[in-house]
């Protein structure tokens, strides 16, 4: 039996149709939350909403939205506010990847603009749309009125020259997280999570595609396995729970040791064998 610590609380998940967002939707709904799922893929969004609804019996509202468009974000936030009893958790997760191995001087302007608009501007726009809603809420016996969880990446902790634009957006998200945490304390906690190599849509949901990328970058994971969606979902559950109430302004790697042991201290591809 899962603890229902989100009962009578609302959760908004951007990028909610697949990957980490989809996994978090199931997990947080199982813990009592009503869910607004946000994505720009209507077919996948509706399918995920229906499956979460069927499995958990909770209220799940899909809202089509491109988070890089301010008018769509404002409209989405108004709809979410109407549908939910409150917005206690904002999982600011929408993002896209780009082709691996592209020199930063060879990135096309349109590609630069698109990933900046979705990955960075999108998280900023969504936080802007919800902070007043979240800050004005009161929960009996609780210090916090809401929690924001931003999705970053280990590529934002140690910049990857093979993912230049992506890495810059994720590094900026870590800075955005700190500034939001400063601005919204003490009412709202704001943290970011930094996944490493996990099997998601960015890697075509294919482990072998990920292994090719890792071999090319000479990357090895100290815990000697590729990450899963569930690994990240478990961290999102923790940050959504009362157990994390005294944490804000942090970027938490969830990467099998890649950042703190691997790349940071010079661990090479040859050092560890799967």
C-alpha positions in Angstrom: 0.0 0.0 0.0 1.5 3.3 -1.1 1.4 6.3 1.3 -1.1 8.9 0.0 0.9 12.0 0.9 -0.5 13.9 -2.2 -4.2 13.3 -1.4 -6.3 16.4 -2.2 -3.2 18.0 -3.9 -2.7 18.8 -7.6 0.3 18.0 -9.8 1.2 19.5 -13.1 3.7 17.6 -15.3 5.0 19.1 -18.5 6.5 16.6 -21.0 4.0 14.3 -19.4 3.1 12.1 -22.3 6.3 10.0 -22.2 9.6 9.2 -20.4 10.1 10.6 -17.0 6.9 12.6 -17.1 4.8 9.6 -17.9 6.4 7.5 -15.2 5.9 10.3 -12.6 2.3 10.6 -13.6 1.6 7.0 -12.6 3.6 7.2 -9.4 2.2 10.5 -8.1 -1.4 9.5 -9.0 -0.9 6.4 -7.0 0.0 8.6 -4.1 -3.3 10.5 -4.2 -2.6 13.4 -6.5 -4.9 14.7 -9.2 -2.8 15.2 -12.3 -2.6 17.7 -15.2 -0.5 16.2 -18.0 1.0 18.7 -20.4 2.6 17.8 -23.8 2.5 18.8 -27.5 2.0 15.3 -28.8 -1.8 15.0 -28.6 -2.1 11.3 -29.5 0.5 10.2 -26.9 -0.8 12.7 -24.3 -4.4 11.3 -24.6 -3.1 7.7 -24.5 -1.0 8.4 -21.3 -3.8 10.2 -19.6 -6.3 7.4 -20.2 -3.8 4.7 -19.0 -3.0 6.6 -15.8 -6.7 7.2 -15.2 -7.5 3.5 -15.7 -4.7 2.2 -13.5 -5.1 4.7 -10.6 -8.7 5.8 -10.7 -7.6 9.4 -10.2 -8.6 12.5 -12.1 -6.2 13.1 -15.0 -6.5 16.1 -17.3 -4.5 16.2 -20.5 -3.7 19.7 -21.8 -2.1 20.2 -25.2 0.6 22.9 -25.0 3.9 24.0 -26.5 5.8 25.3 -23.5 7.9 27.5 -25.6 4.8 29.6 -26.5 3.9 32.1 -23.8 0.2 32.4 -24.9 -0.2 28.6 -24.8 1.5 28.4 -21.3 -0.8 31.1 -19.9 -3.9 29.3 -21.3 -2.7 26.0 -19.9 -2.1 27.4 -16.5 -5.6 28.9 -16.4 -7.1 25.5 -17.4 -5.0 23.7 -14.8 -6.1 26.1 -12.1 -9.8 25.5 -12.9 -9.4 21.7 -13.0 -7.2 21.1 -9.9 -7.9 21.8 -6.2 -4.5 23.4 -6.1 -1.1 23.0 -7.7 1.2 21.6 -5.1 3.8 19.9 -7.3 5.0 21.4 -10.6 7.2 18.8 -12.4 8.9 21.1 -15.0 10.0 18.3 -17.2 9.4 19.2 -20.9 12.5 19.1 -23.0 14.0 17.9 -26.3 17.4 16.5 -27.3 19.5 17.0 -30.4 21.8 15.1 -32.7 24.8 13.8 -30.8 28.3 14.8 -31.9 27.7 18.2 -33.3 30.4 20.9 -32.8 28.9 24.0 -31.2 30.2 26.1 -34.1 28.3 23.9 -36.5 24.9 24.2 -34.8 22.3 25.8 -37.0 20.5 28.9 -35.7 17.1 27.4 -36.0 18.2 24.3 -34.0 19.8 26.5 -31.3 16.6 28.6 -31.0 14.3 25.6 -30.8 16.1 23.8 -28.1 16.7 27.0 -26.1 13.0 27.9 -26.4 11.7 24.5 -25.2 14.3 23.4 -22.7 15.1 26.7 -21.0 12.5 29.3 -21.9 9.8 26.7 -21.5 10.7 25.9 -17.9 10.9 29.7 -17.1 7.5 30.4 -18.7 5.9 27.5 -16.9 7.4 28.6 -13.5 6.2 32.1 -14.2 2.7 30.9 -14.9 2.3 29.0 -11.7 4.4 30.6 -8.9 1.6 33.0 -7.8 -1.0 30.2 -7.7 1.3 28.0 -5.7 2.5 30.7 -3.3 -1.0 31.8 -2.3 -2.0 28.3 -1.1 -2.2 27.2 2.5 -2.0 23.7 3.8 -2.8 23.0 7.4 0.2 21.9 9.4 2.6 22.4 6.5 5.3 25.0 6.0 5.4 24.8 2.2 2.7 25.8 -0.2 4.2 24.1 -3.2 7.2 22.4 -4.8 8.9 22.9 -8.2 11.0 20.1 -9.7 13.0 21.0 -12.8 14.5 18.5 -15.1 18.2 19.2 -15.8 20.9 16.7 -16.8 24.4 15.6 -15.9 25.3 17.3 -19.3 24.5 20.5 -17.4 26.9 19.7 -14.6 29.9 18.9 -16.8 29.3 20.3 -20.3 29.3 17.7 -23.1 31.0 19.1 -26.3 29.0 16.5 -28.2 25.7 17.9 -26.9 26.6 21.6 -26.9 23.2 23.4 -27.1 21.5 20.8 -24.9 24.3 21.1 -22.3 24.0 24.9 -22.2 20.3 24.7 -21.6 20.7 22.3 -18.8 23.4 24.3 -17.1 21.1 27.3 -17.4 18.3 25.3 -15.8 20.5 24.7 -12.8 21.0 28.4 -12.4 17.3 29.1 -13.0 16.6 26.6 -10.2 18.8 28.4 -7.7 17.3 31.8 -8.6 13.8 30.5 -8.3 14.6 28.9 -5.0 15.9 32.2 -3.7 13.0 34.2 -5.0 10.2 31.8 -3.9 11.5 30.8 -0.4 10.2 30.2 2.2 6.9 29.3 0.6 7.9 27.1 -2.4 10.9 24.7 -2.6 12.6 24.5 -6.0 15.1 21.8 -6.9 16.4 20.2 -10.1 17.2 16.6 -11.0 20.1 15.7 -13.3 19.5 12.3 -15.0 22.4 10.7 -16.7 22.0 7.9 -19.3 18.4 6.5 -19.1 16.4 4.7 -21.7 13.9 7.3 -22.9 12.6 8.8 -26.2 15.7 10.9 -26.6 17.5 7.6 -27.3 14.5 6.2 -29.2 13.7 4.1 -26.2 16.5 1.8 -27.4 19.3 0.6 -25.1 21.6 -0.2 -28.0 21.3 3.3 -29.4 22.3 4.6 -26.0 25.3 2.2 -25.8 26.5 3.5 -29.2 26.4 7.0 -27.9 28.2 6.0 -24.7 30.9 4.2 -26.6 31.4 7.2 -28.8 31.8 9.5 -25.8 33.9 6.9 -23.9 31.4 7.0 -21.0 31.2 4.4 -18.3 28.8 4.4 -15.4 30.4 3.4 -12.0 27.3 1.4 -10.9 27.7 -0.5 -14.2 24.1 -0.3 -15.6 22.1 2.1 -17.7 19.5 4.1 -15.8 15.8 3.5 -16.1 12.8 5.8 -16.0 11.9 4.3 -12.6 15.3 5.4 -11.1 14.3 9.0 -11.9 10.7 8.6 -10.9 11.8 7.4 -7.4 13.7 10.7 -7.0 10.7 12.7 -8.1 8.6 10.8 -5.5 11.1 11.7 -2.8 11.2 15.4 -3.8 7.4 15.4 -3.9 7.1 13.9 -0.4 7.4 15.5 3.1 10.8 13.8 3.4 12.3 16.5 1.2 10.7 19.5 2.8 14.0 20.9 4.0 15.7 20.8 0.6 15.7 23.7 -1.8 18.0 25.1 -4.4 19.7 21.8 -5.1 20.6 19.9 -8.3 20.6 16.2 -7.5 22.4 13.9 -9.9 20.6 10.6 -10.7 23.2 8.9 -12.9 24.8 5.8 -11.3 27.8 7.9 -10.1 28.7 9.3 -13.6 29.1 12.9 -12.4 30.6 12.5 -9.0 32.8 9.5 -9.6 33.1 9.1 -13.4 33.5 12.2 -15.5 34.4 14.5 -12.6 37.4 12.3 -11.5 38.5 11.1 -14.9 37.1 7.6 -15.0 37.6 6.3 -18.5 35.7 3.9 -20.8 38.3 1.2 -20.2 38.2 1.4 -16.4 34.9 -0.4 -15.9 33.5 -3.4 -17.8 29.8 -4.2 -17.8 
